[in-house]
Amino acid sequence: NSLILILNHMKKLFLLWLVIPMIPIFAYSQSSGKAEKTNRFGIGVGYSFNNLFGDSIHPVELTFKYKINEKHSVYLNVPFRLSKKSSNNSDENNTIDWSERNDLYGIGGGYDYSVPVCTHLEGFVGIGFEYLHLNNHRKGNVLVTNSENEIIRKSHSKFSHNKKAYSLLPQLGIKYTIGHFETEIRYK
């Protein structure tokens, strides 16, 4: 058991090391018909390190961003996470199967105000609103047999729980921009 926990921890650390430089990467393109540099749309993917609902749930976020001008921008994000865990424990007379599924989805939006720090680097502050919905489903089966493989007891359990959250989030972060590509780290 401890070896599995260590391997899971190492896997998470490797994924963090791999993902951190890409949180989120926005590719901006000029709006059509205008030579202005300020009207830009972007799309990006991010990962939330915040522990949502106290259940170690960290969603992926798809973000759409509109830069009003060099200092002001608005965004819309869609956090989601689908996970499934299952287990099967058996010995000669008992079989226990269970599965758990956590589905998280939501929508959010917000505003950012940027301040240049140095070339290609900006700090920003902002405010955002987010709605999240978590569906937690658990199922289990227990089968107990005797030595002749006759069923002594059979049971099935099912559990479902939904959680909803609304959040008003002050935000702080930095972003690094090169050409049409932008990487940002946001604390909310």
Wavefront OBJ file of the C-alpha trace (Angstrom):
o trace
v 0.000 0.000 0.000
v 2.772 2.462 0.871
v 4.537 1.736 -2.442
v 1.321 2.571 -4.329
v 0.964 5.826 -2.371
v 4.572 6.775 -3.134
v 4.128 5.992 -6.844
v 0.895 8.044 -6.970
v 2.674 10.939 -5.251
v 5.609 10.737 -7.697
v 3.160 10.664 -10.625
v 1.456 13.824 -9.338
v 4.794 15.603 -8.855
v 5.891 14.688 -12.389
v 2.581 15.958 -13.817
v 2.959 19.213 -11.870
v 6.496 19.629 -13.189
v 5.210 19.008 -16.703
v 2.087 21.183 -16.493
v 3.277 24.266 -14.531
v 5.030 25.941 -17.490
v 1.818 25.650 -19.537
v -0.698 27.208 -17.097
v -2.578 28.487 -19.169
v -1.119 29.187 -22.597
v -3.128 31.650 -24.635
v -2.718 32.092 -28.364
v -4.016 35.471 -29.457
v -4.814 36.575 -32.963
v -5.603 40.004 -34.396
v -9.258 40.819 -34.893
v -10.208 40.860 -38.555
v -10.209 44.134 -40.477
v -8.429 46.210 -37.823
v -4.780 47.050 -37.500
v -5.172 47.776 -33.769
v -3.060 45.724 -31.427
v -5.522 45.926 -28.528
v -8.544 43.876 -29.655
v -7.473 40.286 -29.141
v -9.273 37.047 -28.514
v -7.628 34.059 -26.864
v -8.318 30.507 -25.869
v -6.347 28.508 -23.339
v -6.226 25.471 -21.112
v -5.282 25.568 -17.445
v -5.151 23.363 -14.378
v -6.496 24.356 -10.970
v -4.294 23.538 -7.985
v -7.050 24.688 -5.596
v -8.663 21.919 -3.565
v -12.337 22.135 -4.543
v -15.067 20.965 -2.155
v -12.386 19.654 0.255
v -12.224 16.426 -1.773
v -8.845 16.832 -3.531
v -10.632 17.646 -6.787
v -8.548 19.719 -9.206
v -10.316 20.518 -12.494
v -8.990 21.382 -15.926
v -10.184 24.793 -17.124
v -10.940 25.830 -20.689
v -10.671 29.647 -20.879
v -11.830 32.165 -23.471
v -10.334 35.649 -23.099
v -10.985 39.027 -24.709
v -8.409 41.775 -24.283
v -10.291 45.109 -24.363
v -7.024 47.084 -24.416
v -3.513 46.687 -23.020
v -4.718 47.025 -19.407
v -8.254 45.581 -19.368
v -9.456 42.084 -20.232
v -12.458 39.852 -19.547
v -12.620 36.073 -19.588
v -15.024 33.149 -19.485
v -13.827 29.807 -18.113
v -15.333 26.328 -18.037
v -13.855 24.065 -15.338
v -14.483 20.322 -15.638
v -13.198 17.010 -14.317
v -14.355 13.443 -14.829
v -12.877 10.706 -12.663
v -13.675 7.095 -11.949
v -12.166 4.783 -9.334
v -12.954 1.116 -8.864
v -11.767 -1.795 -6.783
v -12.313 -5.549 -6.636
v -11.326 -7.490 -3.513
v -11.820 -11.256 -3.402
v -10.870 -14.232 -1.331
v -12.203 -17.795 -1.441
v -15.632 -16.919 0.061
v -16.070 -13.137 -0.340
v -16.178 -10.792 -3.297
v -16.424 -7.017 -2.835
v -16.697 -4.679 -5.821
v -17.105 -0.924 -5.596
v -16.807 2.030 -7.925
v -16.849 5.774 -7.411
v -17.338 8.515 -9.972
v -16.779 12.263 -9.381
v -17.967 14.544 -12.171
v -17.305 18.263 -11.808
v -18.390 20.990 -14.178
v -19.055 24.693 -13.975
v -18.781 28.116 -15.549
v -17.066 31.301 -14.518
v -16.182 34.740 -15.733
v -14.213 37.739 -14.641
v -12.238 40.890 -15.251
v -8.462 41.532 -15.074
v -6.508 44.794 -14.827
v -2.877 44.474 -16.017
v 0.164 46.528 -15.023
v 3.467 46.182 -16.966
v 6.380 45.069 -14.782
v 9.095 44.810 -17.433
v 9.407 43.737 -21.070
v 7.098 40.774 -21.755
v 6.060 40.526 -18.060
v 2.882 41.958 -16.537
v 1.228 41.704 -13.167
v -2.546 41.698 -12.899
v -5.357 41.888 -10.371
v -8.939 40.975 -10.994
v -12.248 39.691 -9.796
v -14.142 36.626 -10.945
v -17.349 34.724 -10.332
v -17.628 30.954 -10.579
v -20.353 28.318 -10.313
v -19.323 24.660 -9.761
v -21.406 21.482 -9.586
v -20.054 18.155 -8.287
v -21.836 14.816 -8.775
v -20.512 12.017 -6.586
v -21.794 8.484 -7.332
v -20.750 5.349 -5.430
v -21.839 1.755 -6.065
v -20.875 -1.406 -4.222
v -21.590 -5.119 -4.393
v -20.872 -7.772 -1.761
v -21.143 -11.487 -2.484
v -20.519 -14.054 0.286
v -20.407 -17.770 -0.572
v -19.706 -20.932 1.371
v -17.182 -23.660 0.499
v -19.625 -25.250 -1.996
v -19.982 -21.899 -3.827
v -23.561 -21.434 -2.626
v -24.574 -17.826 -2.097
v -25.025 -16.992 1.574
v -25.461 -13.243 1.241
v -25.641 -10.825 -1.635
v -26.015 -7.061 -1.258
v -25.896 -3.992 -3.453
v -25.528 -0.383 -2.326
v -25.778 2.840 -4.233
v -25.035 6.389 -3.071
v -25.329 9.685 -4.908
v -24.505 13.160 -3.622
v -24.506 16.530 -5.368
v -22.681 19.673 -4.235
v -22.967 23.164 -5.689
v -20.754 26.181 -5.056
v -20.909 29.835 -6.035
v -17.747 31.887 -5.546
v -16.718 35.512 -5.861
v -12.950 35.311 -6.311
v -10.395 38.117 -6.011
v -7.407 37.248 -8.212
v -3.738 38.084 -8.460
v -1.156 36.873 -10.957
v 1.595 37.399 -13.482
v 1.700 36.793 -17.209
v 4.553 36.453 -19.631
v 3.918 37.342 -23.285
v 5.993 36.684 -26.404
v 4.328 37.656 -29.677
v 0.879 36.091 -29.797
v 1.570 33.590 -26.985
v 0.926 34.218 -23.317
v 1.496 32.140 -20.186
v -0.019 33.156 -16.876
v -0.063 32.005 -13.282
v -3.189 33.055 -11.428
v -4.006 32.833 -7.740
v -7.716 32.899 -6.927
l 1 2 3 4 5 6 7 8 9 10 11 12 13 14 15 16 17 18 19 20 21 22 23 24 25 26 27 28 29 30 31 32 33 34 35 36 37 38 39 40 41 42 43 44 45 46 47 48 49 50 51 52 53 54 55 56 57 58 59 60 61 62 63 64 65 66 67 68 69 70 71 72 73 74 75 76 77 78 79 80 81 82 83 84 85 86 87 88 89 90 91 92 93 94 95 96 97 98 99 100 101 102 103 104 105 106 107 108 109 110 111 112 113 114 115 116 117 118 119 120 121 122 123 124 125 126 127 128 129 130 131 132 133 134 135 136 137 138 139 140 141 142 143 144 145 146 147 148 149 150 151 152 153 154 155 156 157 158 159 160 161 162 163 164 165 166 167 168 169 170 171 172 173 174 175 176 177 178 179 180 181 182 183 184 185 186 187 188
